[in-house]
Amino acid sequence: MKKVLLYLIKYYQTHQPDRLKSMCIYEPSCSEYAKQAILKYGALEGFAKGINRIRRCNNKHEGGVDLP
């Protein structure tokens, strides 16, 4: 499962629209954060952390560096 999730994230990172790349308010990007979280915490917990990060991304009052 871990390998599948990492493959999907890598695919997304290489094929995502340019407008999404420029809109990111966090460093690292949400997809990179999810990849790091999956590697650090495993497939299920890392995926959950990645989803929570994407949900926070809509809040324009936050931003900056946020590591898993």
CHARMM-style PDB file with segment names, atoms N, HN, CA, C and O in Angstrom:
ATOM      1  N   MET     1       0.818  -1.189   0.000  1.00  0.00      PROA
ATOM      2  CA  MET     1       0.000   0.000   0.000  1.00  0.00      PROA
ATOM      3  C   MET     1       0.870   1.264   0.000  1.00  0.00      PROA
ATOM      4  O   MET     1       0.568   2.249  -0.674  1.00  0.00      PROA
ATOM      5  N   LYS     2       1.946   1.205   0.767  1.00  0.00      PROA
ATOM      6  HN  LYS     2       2.191   0.405   1.315  1.00  0.00      PROA
ATOM      7  CA  LYS     2       2.855   2.343   0.865  1.00  0.00      PROA
ATOM      8  C   LYS     2       3.444   2.692  -0.507  1.00  0.00      PROA
ATOM      9  O   LYS     2       3.504   3.863  -0.882  1.00  0.00      PROA
ATOM     10  N   LYS     3       3.868   1.687  -1.238  1.00  0.00      PROA
ATOM     11  HN  LYS     3       3.818   0.735  -0.934  1.00  0.00      PROA
ATOM     12  CA  LYS     3       4.459   1.908  -2.562  1.00  0.00      PROA
ATOM     13  C   LYS     3       3.441   2.492  -3.539  1.00  0.00      PROA
ATOM     14  O   LYS     3       3.785   3.341  -4.361  1.00  0.00      PROA
ATOM     15  N   VAL     4       2.202   2.044  -3.455  1.00  0.00      PROA
ATOM     16  HN  VAL     4       1.922   1.354  -2.787  1.00  0.00      PROA
ATOM     17  CA  VAL     4       1.148   2.550  -4.340  1.00  0.00      PROA
ATOM     18  C   VAL     4       0.892   4.031  -4.062  1.00  0.00      PROA
ATOM     19  O   VAL     4       0.802   4.837  -4.987  1.00  0.00      PROA
ATOM     20  N   LEU     5       0.775   4.381  -2.783  1.00  0.00      PROA
ATOM     21  HN  LEU     5       0.848   3.726  -2.031  1.00  0.00      PROA
ATOM     22  CA  LEU     5       0.545   5.785  -2.429  1.00  0.00      PROA
ATOM     23  C   LEU     5       1.707   6.671  -2.877  1.00  0.00      PROA
ATOM     24  O   LEU     5       1.491   7.759  -3.410  1.00  0.00      PROA
ATOM     25  N   LEU     6       2.931   6.209  -2.663  1.00  0.00      PROA
ATOM     26  HN  LEU     6       3.107   5.324  -2.230  1.00  0.00      PROA
ATOM     27  CA  LEU     6       4.093   6.995  -3.075  1.00  0.00      PROA
ATOM     28  C   LEU     6       4.149   7.141  -4.591  1.00  0.00      PROA
ATOM     29  O   LEU     6       4.533   8.196  -5.095  1.00  0.00      PROA
ATOM     30  N   TYR     7       3.771   6.096  -5.323  1.00  0.00      PROA
ATOM     31  HN  TYR     7       3.458   5.239  -4.913  1.00  0.00      PROA
ATOM     32  CA  TYR     7       3.727   6.180  -6.786  1.00  0.00      PROA
ATOM     33  C   TYR     7       2.691   7.202  -7.237  1.00  0.00      PROA
ATOM     34  O   TYR     7       2.956   8.005  -8.132  1.00  0.00      PROA
ATOM     35  N   LEU     8       1.510   7.174  -6.620  1.00  0.00      PROA
ATOM     36  HN  LEU     8       1.294   6.522  -5.893  1.00  0.00      PROA
ATOM     37  CA  LEU     8       0.451   8.114  -6.993  1.00  0.00      PROA
ATOM     38  C   LEU     8       0.867   9.562  -6.709  1.00  0.00      PROA
ATOM     39  O   LEU     8       0.574  10.462  -7.496  1.00  0.00      PROA
ATOM     40  N   ILE     9       1.538   9.776  -5.599  1.00  0.00      PROA
ATOM     41  HN  ILE     9       1.775   9.045  -4.959  1.00  0.00      PROA
ATOM     42  CA  ILE     9       2.011  11.125  -5.279  1.00  0.00      PROA
ATOM     43  C   ILE     9       3.057  11.567  -6.291  1.00  0.00      PROA
ATOM     44  O   ILE     9       3.028  12.708  -6.754  1.00  0.00      PROA
ATOM     45  N   LYS    10       3.978  10.678  -6.638  1.00  0.00      PROA
ATOM     46  HN  LYS    10       4.001   9.752  -6.262  1.00  0.00      PROA
ATOM     47  CA  LYS    10       5.010  11.030  -7.618  1.00  0.00      PROA
ATOM     48  C   LYS    10       4.369  11.342  -8.976  1.00  0.00      PROA
ATOM     49  O   LYS    10       4.780  12.283  -9.654  1.00  0.00      PROA
ATOM     50  N   TYR    11       3.380  10.567  -9.364  1.00  0.00      PROA
ATOM     51  HN  TYR    11       3.046   9.802  -8.814  1.00  0.00      PROA
ATOM     52  CA  TYR    11       2.678  10.815 -10.619  1.00  0.00      PROA
ATOM     53  C   TYR    11       2.009  12.183 -10.581  1.00  0.00      PROA
ATOM     54  O   TYR    11       2.111  12.956 -11.534  1.00  0.00      PROA
ATOM     55  N   TYR    12       1.328  12.478  -9.486  1.00  0.00      PROA
ATOM     56  HN  TYR    12       1.245  11.850  -8.713  1.00  0.00      PROA
ATOM     57  CA  TYR    12       0.676  13.774  -9.342  1.00  0.00      PROA
ATOM     58  C   TYR    12       1.698  14.903  -9.422  1.00  0.00      PROA
ATOM     59  O   TYR    12       1.461  15.905 -10.097  1.00  0.00      PROA
ATOM     60  N   GLN    13       2.837  14.751  -8.735  1.00  0.00      PROA
ATOM     61  HN  GLN    13       3.029  13.938  -8.187  1.00  0.00      PROA
ATOM     62  CA  GLN    13       3.841  15.809  -8.730  1.00  0.00      PROA
ATOM     63  C   GLN    13       4.387  16.094 -10.125  1.00  0.00      PROA
ATOM     64  O   GLN    13       4.722  17.238 -10.430  1.00  0.00      PROA
ATOM     65  N   THR    14       4.482  15.090 -10.965  1.00  0.00      PROA
ATOM     66  HN  THR    14       4.210  14.160 -10.717  1.00  0.00      PROA
ATOM     67  CA  THR    14       5.014  15.308 -12.310  1.00  0.00      PROA
ATOM     68  C   THR    14       3.956  15.786 -13.291  1.00  0.00      PROA
ATOM     69  O   THR    14       4.300  16.317 -14.347  1.00  0.00      PROA
ATOM     70  N   HSD    15       2.675  15.611 -12.973  1.00  0.00      PROA
ATOM     71  HN  HSD    15       2.395  15.180 -12.116  1.00  0.00      PROA
ATOM     72  CA  HSD    15       1.609  15.972 -13.906  1.00  0.00      PROA
ATOM     73  C   HSD    15       0.652  17.044 -13.389  1.00  0.00      PROA
ATOM     74  O   HSD    15      -0.350  17.328 -14.044  1.00  0.00      PROA
ATOM     75  N   GLN    16       0.931  17.641 -12.243  1.00  0.00      PROA
ATOM     76  HN  GLN    16       1.746  17.411 -11.711  1.00  0.00      PROA
ATOM     77  CA  GLN    16       0.017  18.646 -11.708  1.00  0.00      PROA
ATOM     78  C   GLN    16       0.080  19.929 -12.522  1.00  0.00      PROA
ATOM     79  O   GLN    16       1.131  20.265 -13.067  1.00  0.00      PROA
ATOM     80  N   PRO    17      -1.018  20.637 -12.609  1.00  0.00      PROA
ATOM     81  CA  PRO    17      -1.040  21.899 -13.359  1.00  0.00      PROA
ATOM     82  C   PRO    17      -0.124  22.949 -12.722  1.00  0.00      PROA
ATOM     83  O   PRO    17       0.033  22.980 -11.502  1.00  0.00      PROA
ATOM     84  N   ASP    18       0.467  23.791 -13.537  1.00  0.00      PROA
ATOM     85  HN  ASP    18       0.339  23.766 -14.529  1.00  0.00      PROA
ATOM     86  CA  ASP    18       1.377  24.817 -13.048  1.00  0.00      PROA
ATOM     87  C   ASP    18       0.699  25.800 -12.099  1.00  0.00      PROA
ATOM     88  O   ASP    18       1.336  26.302 -11.173  1.00  0.00      PROA
ATOM     89  N   ARG    19      -0.568  26.075 -12.315  1.00  0.00      PROA
ATOM     90  HN  ARG    19      -1.085  25.667 -13.068  1.00  0.00      PROA
ATOM     91  CA  ARG    19      -1.266  27.031 -11.453  1.00  0.00      PROA
ATOM     92  C   ARG    19      -1.372  26.514 -10.018  1.00  0.00      PROA
ATOM     93  O   ARG    19      -1.403  27.306  -9.076  1.00  0.00      PROA
ATOM     94  N   LEU    20      -1.426  25.192  -9.846  1.00  0.00      PROA
ATOM     95  HN  LEU    20      -1.401  24.548 -10.611  1.00  0.00      PROA
ATOM     96  CA  LEU    20      -1.467  24.635  -8.491  1.00  0.00      PROA
ATOM     97  C   LEU    20      -0.115  24.767  -7.805  1.00  0.00      PROA
ATOM     98  O   LEU    20      -0.049  24.978  -6.594  1.00  0.00      PROA
ATOM     99  N   LYS    21       0.958  24.645  -8.568  1.00  0.00      PROA
ATOM    100  HN  LYS    21       0.905  24.474  -9.552  1.00  0.00      PROA
ATOM    101  CA  LYS    21       2.301  24.767  -7.989  1.00  0.00      PROA
ATOM    102  C   LYS    21       2.519  26.156  -7.411  1.00  0.00      PROA
ATOM    103  O   LYS    21       3.155  26.302  -6.368  1.00  0.00      PROA
ATOM    104  N   SER    22       2.003  27.161  -8.072  1.00  0.00      PROA
ATOM    105  HN  SER    22       1.487  27.042  -8.920  1.00  0.00      PROA
ATOM    106  CA  SER    22       2.224  28.538  -7.627  1.00  0.00      PROA
ATOM    107  C   SER    22       1.296  28.956  -6.495  1.00  0.00      PROA
ATOM    108  O   SER    22       1.529  29.991  -5.870  1.00  0.00      PROA
ATOM    109  N   MET    23       0.256  28.186  -6.213  1.00  0.00      PROA
ATOM    110  HN  MET    23       0.067  27.346  -6.721  1.00  0.00      PROA
ATOM    111  CA  MET    23      -0.725  28.549  -5.195  1.00  0.00      PROA
ATOM    112  C   MET    23      -0.375  28.032  -3.798  1.00  0.00      PROA
ATOM    113  O   MET    23      -1.041  28.395  -2.829  1.00  0.00      PROA
ATOM    114  N   CYS    24       0.628  27.215  -3.679  1.00  0.00      PROA
ATOM    115  HN  CYS    24       1.170  26.920  -4.467  1.00  0.00      PROA
ATOM    116  CA  CYS    24       0.934  26.571  -2.405  1.00  0.00      PROA
ATOM    117  C   CYS    24       1.378  27.595  -1.362  1.00  0.00      PROA
ATOM    118  O   CYS    24       2.231  28.440  -1.634  1.00  0.00      PROA
ATOM    119  N   ILE    25       0.790  27.514  -0.162  1.00  0.00      PROA
ATOM    120  HN  ILE    25       0.097  26.829   0.059  1.00  0.00      PROA
ATOM    121  CA  ILE    25       1.138  28.444   0.905  1.00  0.00      PROA
ATOM    122  C   ILE    25       2.082  27.825   1.918  1.00  0.00      PROA
ATOM    123  O   ILE    25       2.595  28.529   2.788  1.00  0.00      PROA
ATOM    124  N   TYR    26       2.321  26.541   1.827  1.00  0.00      PROA
ATOM    125  HN  TYR    26       1.904  25.969   1.120  1.00  0.00      PROA
ATOM    126  CA  TYR    26       3.203  25.842   2.761  1.00  0.00      PROA
ATOM    127  C   TYR    26       4.492  25.418   2.078  1.00  0.00      PROA
ATOM    128  O   TYR    26       4.564  25.286   0.856  1.00  0.00      PROA
ATOM    129  N   GLU    27       5.491  25.213   2.895  1.00  0.00      PROA
ATOM    130  HN  GLU    27       5.432  25.321   3.888  1.00  0.00      PROA
ATOM    131  CA  GLU    27       6.745  24.629   2.447  1.00  0.00      PROA
ATOM    132  C   GLU    27       7.037  23.471   3.381  1.00  0.00      PROA
ATOM    133  O   GLU    27       7.131  23.722   4.583  1.00  0.00      PROA
ATOM    134  N   PRO    28       7.184  22.262   2.961  1.00  0.00      PROA
ATOM    135  CA  PRO    28       7.086  21.750   1.603  1.00  0.00      PROA
ATOM    136  C   PRO    28       5.634  21.716   1.135  1.00  0.00      PROA
ATOM    137  O   PRO    28       4.711  21.916   1.925  1.00  0.00      PROA
ATOM    138  N   SER    29       5.446  21.463  -0.147  1.00  0.00      PROA
ATOM    139  HN  SER    29       6.196  21.301  -0.788  1.00  0.00      PROA
ATOM    140  CA  SER    29       4.101  21.408  -0.719  1.00  0.00      PROA
ATOM    141  C   SER    29       3.304  20.274  -0.071  1.00  0.00      PROA
ATOM    142  O   SER    29       3.873  19.390   0.569  1.00  0.00      PROA
ATOM    143  N   CYS    30       2.003  20.311  -0.244  1.00  0.00      PROA
ATOM    144  HN  CYS    30       1.541  21.029  -0.764  1.00  0.00      PROA
ATOM    145  CA  CYS    30       1.146  19.294   0.371  1.00  0.00      PROA
ATOM    146  C   CYS    30       1.487  17.885  -0.110  1.00  0.00      PROA
ATOM    147  O   CYS    30       1.476  16.938   0.677  1.00  0.00      PROA
ATOM    148  N   SER    31       1.789  17.747  -1.396  1.00  0.00      PROA
ATOM    149  HN  SER    31       1.798  18.516  -2.035  1.00  0.00      PROA
ATOM    150  CA  SER    31       2.124  16.417  -1.913  1.00  0.00      PROA
ATOM    151  C   SER    31       3.464  15.937  -1.343  1.00  0.00      PROA
ATOM    152  O   SER    31       3.612  14.757  -1.026  1.00  0.00      PROA
ATOM    153  N   GLU    32       4.431  16.836  -1.213  1.00  0.00      PROA
ATOM    154  HN  GLU    32       4.311  17.795  -1.470  1.00  0.00      PROA
ATOM    155  CA  GLU    32       5.722  16.457  -0.632  1.00  0.00      PROA
ATOM    156  C   GLU    32       5.564  16.138   0.854  1.00  0.00      PROA
ATOM    157  O   GLU    32       6.199  15.216   1.366  1.00  0.00      PROA
ATOM    158  N   TYR    33       4.721  16.900   1.539  1.00  0.00      PROA
ATOM    159  HN  TYR    33       4.206  17.649   1.123  1.00  0.00      PROA
ATOM    160  CA  TYR    33       4.419  16.640   2.947  1.00  0.00      PROA
ATOM    161  C   TYR    33       3.812  15.242   3.104  1.00  0.00      PROA
ATOM    162  O   TYR    33       4.211  14.480   3.985  1.00  0.00      PROA
ATOM    163  N   ALA    34       2.848  14.916   2.246  1.00  0.00      PROA
ATOM    164  HN  ALA    34       2.524  15.535   1.531  1.00  0.00      PROA
ATOM    165  CA  ALA    34       2.206  13.600   2.317  1.00  0.00      PROA
ATOM    166  C   ALA    34       3.221  12.494   2.077  1.00  0.00      PROA
ATOM    167  O   ALA    34       3.197  11.468   2.757  1.00  0.00      PROA
ATOM    168  N   LYS    35       4.112  12.697   1.114  1.00  0.00      PROA
ATOM    169  HN  LYS    35       4.132  13.531   0.561  1.00  0.00      PROA
ATOM    170  CA  LYS    35       5.145  11.697   0.827  1.00  0.00      PROA
ATOM    171  C   LYS    35       6.052  11.498   2.043  1.00  0.00      PROA
ATOM    172  O   LYS    35       6.355  10.364   2.414  1.00  0.00      PROA
ATOM    173  N   GLN    36       6.481  12.589   2.658  1.00  0.00      PROA
ATOM    174  HN  GLN    36       6.235  13.510   2.357  1.00  0.00      PROA
ATOM    175  CA  GLN    36       7.343  12.495   3.844  1.00  0.00      PROA
ATOM    176  C   GLN    36       6.611  11.834   5.010  1.00  0.00      PROA
ATOM    177  O   GLN    36       7.194  11.034   5.742  1.00  0.00      PROA
ATOM    178  N   ALA    37       5.331  12.170   5.181  1.00  0.00      PROA
ATOM    179  HN  ALA    37       4.857  12.820   4.587  1.00  0.00      PROA
ATOM    180  CA  ALA    37       4.546  11.588   6.270  1.00  0.00      PROA
ATOM    181  C   ALA    37       4.352  10.084   6.072  1.00  0.00      PROA
ATOM    182  O   ALA    37       4.420   9.324   7.037  1.00  0.00      PROA
ATOM    183  N   ILE    38       4.116   9.653   4.851  1.00  0.00      PROA
ATOM    184  HN  ILE    38       4.061  10.270   4.066  1.00  0.00      PROA
ATOM    185  CA  ILE    38       3.961   8.224   4.574  1.00  0.00      PROA
ATOM    186  C   ILE    38       5.261   7.489   4.852  1.00  0.00      PROA
ATOM    187  O   ILE    38       5.249   6.396   5.417  1.00  0.00      PROA
ATOM    188  N   LEU    39       6.371   8.075   4.464  1.00  0.00      PROA
ATOM    189  HN  LEU    39       6.381   8.963   4.005  1.00  0.00      PROA
ATOM    190  CA  LEU    39       7.670   7.447   4.724  1.00  0.00      PROA
ATOM    191  C   LEU    39       7.975   7.391   6.221  1.00  0.00      PROA
ATOM    192  O   LEU    39       8.576   6.428   6.696  1.00  0.00      PROA
ATOM    193  N   LYS    40       7.569   8.407   6.954  1.00  0.00      PROA
ATOM    194  HN  LYS    40       7.081   9.189   6.568  1.00  0.00      PROA
ATOM    195  CA  LYS    40       7.876   8.484   8.384  1.00  0.00      PROA
ATOM    196  C   LYS    40       6.920   7.668   9.251  1.00  0.00      PROA
ATOM    197  O   LYS    40       7.352   6.986  10.180  1.00  0.00      PROA
ATOM    198  N   TYR    41       5.606   7.736   8.946  1.00  0.00      PROA
ATOM    199  HN  TYR    41       5.256   8.290   8.191  1.00  0.00      PROA
ATOM    200  CA  TYR    41       4.592   7.137   9.814  1.00  0.00      PROA
ATOM    201  C   TYR    41       3.924   5.889   9.250  1.00  0.00      PROA
ATOM    202  O   TYR    41       3.169   5.226   9.962  1.00  0.00      PROA
ATOM    203  N   GLY    42       4.181   5.558   8.004  1.00  0.00      PROA
ATOM    204  HN  GLY    42       4.795   6.096   7.426  1.00  0.00      PROA
ATOM    205  CA  GLY    42       3.515   4.420   7.388  1.00  0.00      PROA
ATOM    206  C   GLY    42       2.350   4.873   6.535  1.00  0.00      PROA
ATOM    207  O   GLY    42       1.989   6.050   6.530  1.00  0.00      PROA
ATOM    208  N   ALA    43       1.765   3.928   5.812  1.00  0.00      PROA
ATOM    209  HN  ALA    43       2.059   2.972   5.816  1.00  0.00      PROA
ATOM    210  CA  ALA    43       0.751   4.258   4.812  1.00  0.00      PROA
ATOM    211  C   ALA    43      -0.506   4.881   5.402  1.00  0.00      PROA
ATOM    212  O   ALA    43      -0.945   5.927   4.924  1.00  0.00      PROA
ATOM    213  N   LEU    44      -1.091   4.280   6.413  1.00  0.00      PROA
ATOM    214  HN  LEU    44      -0.734   3.430   6.801  1.00  0.00      PROA
ATOM    215  CA  LEU    44      -2.380   4.767   6.920  1.00  0.00      PROA
ATOM    216  C   LEU    44      -2.257   6.089   7.671  1.00  0.00      PROA
ATOM    217  O   LEU    44      -2.967   7.047   7.365  1.00  0.00      PROA
ATOM    218  N   GLU    45      -1.363   6.143   8.648  1.00  0.00      PROA
ATOM    219  HN  GLU    45      -0.786   5.365   8.896  1.00  0.00      PROA
ATOM    220  CA  GLU    45      -1.218   7.373   9.429  1.00  0.00      PROA
ATOM    221  C   GLU    45      -0.645   8.509   8.570  1.00  0.00      PROA
ATOM    222  O   GLU    45      -1.070   9.658   8.691  1.00  0.00      PROA
ATOM    223  N   GLY    46       0.315   8.185   7.708  1.00  0.00      PROA
ATOM    224  HN  GLY    46       0.660   7.252   7.609  1.00  0.00      PROA
ATOM    225  CA  GLY    46       0.886   9.196   6.823  1.00  0.00      PROA
ATOM    226  C   GLY    46      -0.138   9.743   5.846  1.00  0.00      PROA
ATOM    227  O   GLY    46      -0.168  10.947   5.592  1.00  0.00      PROA
ATOM    228  N   PHE    47      -0.978   8.878   5.294  1.00  0.00      PROA
ATOM    229  HN  PHE    47      -0.954   7.900   5.500  1.00  0.00      PROA
ATOM    230  CA  PHE    47      -2.037   9.314   4.390  1.00  0.00      PROA
ATOM    231  C   PHE    47      -3.018  10.226   5.115  1.00  0.00      PROA
ATOM    232  O   PHE    47      -3.442  11.243   4.566  1.00  0.00      PROA
ATOM    233  N   ALA    48      -3.378   9.870   6.338  1.00  0.00      PROA
ATOM    234  HN  ALA    48      -3.034   9.044   6.784  1.00  0.00      PROA
ATOM    235  CA  ALA    48      -4.290  10.696   7.138  1.00  0.00      PROA
ATOM    236  C   ALA    48      -3.679  12.068   7.408  1.00  0.00      PROA
ATOM    237  O   ALA    48      -4.372  13.082   7.323  1.00  0.00      PROA
ATOM    238  N   LYS    49      -2.394  12.104   7.731  1.00  0.00      PROA
ATOM    239  HN  LYS    49      -1.832  11.280   7.800  1.00  0.00      PROA
ATOM    240  CA  LYS    49      -1.719  13.383   7.958  1.00  0.00      PROA
ATOM    241  C   LYS    49      -1.688  14.219   6.680  1.00  0.00      PROA
ATOM    242  O   LYS    49      -1.859  15.437   6.731  1.00  0.00      PROA
ATOM    243  N   GLY    50      -1.473  13.576   5.544  1.00  0.00      PROA
ATOM    244  HN  GLY    50      -1.334  12.587   5.503  1.00  0.00      PROA
ATOM    245  CA  GLY    50      -1.484  14.278   4.263  1.00  0.00      PROA
ATOM    246  C   GLY    50      -2.841  14.880   3.954  1.00  0.00      PROA
ATOM    247  O   GLY    50      -2.921  16.012   3.478  1.00  0.00      PROA
ATOM    248  N   ILE    51      -3.910  14.140   4.217  1.00  0.00      PROA
ATOM    249  HN  ILE    51      -3.845  13.220   4.603  1.00  0.00      PROA
ATOM    250  CA  ILE    51      -5.272  14.642   3.993  1.00  0.00      PROA
ATOM    251  C   ILE    51      -5.559  15.823   4.909  1.00  0.00      PROA
ATOM    252  O   ILE    51      -6.146  16.814   4.474  1.00  0.00      PROA
ATOM    253  N   ASN    52      -5.152  15.730   6.170  1.00  0.00      PROA
ATOM    254  HN  ASN    52      -4.675  14.925   6.523  1.00  0.00      PROA
ATOM    255  CA  ASN    52      -5.362  16.846   7.091  1.00  0.00      PROA
ATOM    256  C   ASN    52      -4.606  18.089   6.641  1.00  0.00      PROA
ATOM    257  O   ASN    52      -5.100  19.206   6.796  1.00  0.00      PROA
ATOM    258  N   ARG    53      -3.429  17.906   6.094  1.00  0.00      PROA
ATOM    259  HN  ARG    53      -3.028  16.999   5.969  1.00  0.00      PROA
ATOM    260  CA  ARG    53      -2.650  19.048   5.596  1.00  0.00      PROA
ATOM    261  C   ARG    53      -3.365  19.709   4.411  1.00  0.00      PROA
ATOM    262  O   ARG    53      -3.411  20.935   4.320  1.00  0.00      PROA
ATOM    263  N   ILE    54      -3.912  18.911   3.522  1.00  0.00      PROA
ATOM    264  HN  ILE    54      -3.875  17.914   3.596  1.00  0.00      PROA
ATOM    265  CA  ILE    54      -4.643  19.455   2.374  1.00  0.00      PROA
ATOM    266  C   ILE    54      -5.872  20.222   2.856  1.00  0.00      PROA
ATOM    267  O   ILE    54      -6.211  21.256   2.280  1.00  0.00      PROA
ATOM    268  N   ARG    55      -6.534  19.747   3.883  1.00  0.00      PROA
ATOM    269  HN  ARG    55      -6.259  18.908   4.351  1.00  0.00      PROA
ATOM    270  CA  ARG    55      -7.707  20.437   4.417  1.00  0.00      PROA
ATOM    271  C   ARG    55      -7.338  21.786   5.036  1.00  0.00      PROA
ATOM    272  O   ARG    55      -8.122  22.732   4.973  1.00  0.00      PROA
ATOM    273  N   ARG    56      -6.155  21.877   5.628  1.00  0.00      PROA
ATOM    274  HN  ARG    56      -5.518  21.108   5.680  1.00  0.00      PROA
ATOM    275  CA  ARG    56      -5.689  23.142   6.207  1.00  0.00      PROA
ATOM    276  C   ARG    56      -5.253  24.130   5.138  1.00  0.00      PROA
ATOM    277  O   ARG    56      -5.204  25.333   5.395  1.00  0.00      PROA
ATOM    278  N   CYS    57      -4.940  23.652   3.961  1.00  0.00      PROA
ATOM    279  HN  CYS    57      -4.979  22.675   3.752  1.00  0.00      PROA
ATOM    280  CA  CYS    57      -4.377  24.481   2.898  1.00  0.00      PROA
ATOM    281  C   CYS    57      -5.325  25.588   2.460  1.00  0.00      PROA
ATOM    282  O   CYS    57      -4.864  26.583   1.900  1.00  0.00      PROA
ATOM    283  N   ASN    58      -6.606  25.462   2.685  1.00  0.00      PROA
ATOM    284  HN  ASN    58      -6.980  24.654   3.140  1.00  0.00      PROA
ATOM    285  CA  ASN    58      -7.572  26.478   2.272  1.00  0.00      PROA
ATOM    286  C   ASN    58      -7.574  27.702   3.177  1.00  0.00      PROA
ATOM    287  O   ASN    58      -8.151  28.731   2.823  1.00  0.00      PROA
ATOM    288  N   ASN    59      -6.942  27.606   4.330  1.00  0.00      PROA
ATOM    289  HN  ASN    59      -6.474  26.770   4.618  1.00  0.00      PROA
ATOM    290  CA  ASN    59      -6.903  28.724   5.275  1.00  0.00      PROA
ATOM    291  C   ASN    59      -5.769  29.665   4.881  1.00  0.00      PROA
ATOM    292  O   ASN    59      -4.598  29.341   5.083  1.00  0.00      PROA
ATOM    293  N   LYS    60      -6.101  30.811   4.328  1.00  0.00      PROA
ATOM    294  HN  LYS    60      -7.051  31.074   4.164  1.00  0.00      PROA
ATOM    295  CA  LYS    60      -5.092  31.754   3.831  1.00  0.00      PROA
ATOM    296  C   LYS    60      -4.385  32.522   4.948  1.00  0.00      PROA
ATOM    297  O   LYS    60      -3.433  33.253   4.674  1.00  0.00      PROA
ATOM    298  N   HSD    61      -4.823  32.375   6.195  1.00  0.00      PROA
ATOM    299  HN  HSD    61      -5.596  31.781   6.418  1.00  0.00      PROA
ATOM    300  CA  HSD    61      -4.190  33.079   7.295  1.00  0.00      PROA
ATOM    301  C   HSD    61      -2.998  32.310   7.840  1.00  0.00      PROA
ATOM    302  O   HSD    61      -2.216  32.854   8.621  1.00  0.00      PROA
ATOM    303  N   GLU    62      -2.851  31.074   7.447  1.00  0.00      PROA
ATOM    304  HN  GLU    62      -3.485  30.633   6.813  1.00  0.00      PROA
ATOM    305  CA  GLU    62      -1.729  30.268   7.866  1.00  0.00      PROA
ATOM    306  C   GLU    62      -0.729  30.191   6.722  1.00  0.00      PROA
ATOM    307  O   GLU    62      -0.893  30.849   5.695  1.00  0.00      PROA
ATOM    308  N   GLY    63       0.277  29.407   6.903  1.00  0.00      PROA
ATOM    309  HN  GLY    63       0.411  28.872   7.737  1.00  0.00      PROA
ATOM    310  CA  GLY    63       1.271  29.220   5.867  1.00  0.00      PROA
ATOM    311  C   GLY    63       2.639  29.068   6.501  1.00  0.00      PROA
ATOM    312  O   GLY    63       2.770  29.060   7.725  1.00  0.00      PROA
ATOM    313  N   GLY    64       3.644  28.951   5.673  1.00  0.00      PROA
ATOM    314  HN  GLY    64       3.538  28.958   4.679  1.00  0.00      PROA
ATOM    315  CA  GLY    64       5.005  28.832   6.164  1.00  0.00      PROA
ATOM    316  C   GLY    64       5.494  27.403   6.128  1.00  0.00      PROA
ATOM    317  O   GLY    64       4.966  26.567   5.395  1.00  0.00      PROA
ATOM    318  N   VAL    65       6.502  27.134   6.924  1.00  0.00      PROA
ATOM    319  HN  VAL    65       6.931  27.813   7.520  1.00  0.00      PROA
ATOM    320  CA  VAL    65       7.127  25.808   6.965  1.00  0.00      PROA
ATOM    321  C   VAL    65       6.322  24.917   7.899  1.00  0.00      PROA
ATOM    322  O   VAL    65       5.990  25.315   9.015  1.00  0.00      PROA
ATOM    323  N   ASP    66       6.012  23.717   7.442  1.00  0.00      PROA
ATOM    324  HN  ASP    66       6.282  23.394   6.535  1.00  0.00      PROA
ATOM    325  CA  ASP    66       5.228  22.752   8.211  1.00  0.00      PROA
ATOM    326  C   ASP    66       5.712  21.369   7.837  1.00  0.00      PROA
ATOM    327  O   ASP    66       5.409  20.878   6.750  1.00  0.00      PROA
ATOM    328  N   LEU    67       6.461  20.733   8.724  1.00  0.00      PROA
ATOM    329  HN  LEU    67       6.707  21.131   9.608  1.00  0.00      PROA
ATOM    330  CA  LEU    67       7.029  19.419   8.451  1.00  0.00      PROA
ATOM    331  C   LEU    67       6.211  18.342   9.133  1.00  0.00      PROA
ATOM    332  O   LEU    67       5.600  18.596  10.171  1.00  0.00      PROA
ATOM    333  N   PRO    68       6.186  17.129   8.564  1.00  0.00      PROA
ATOM    334  CA  PRO    68       5.417  16.033   9.192  1.00  0.00      PROA
ATOM    335  C   PRO    68       6.008  15.582  10.507  1.00  0.00      PROA
ATOM    336  OT1 PRO    68       5.474  14.676  11.145  1.00  0.00      PROA
TER     337      PRO     68
END
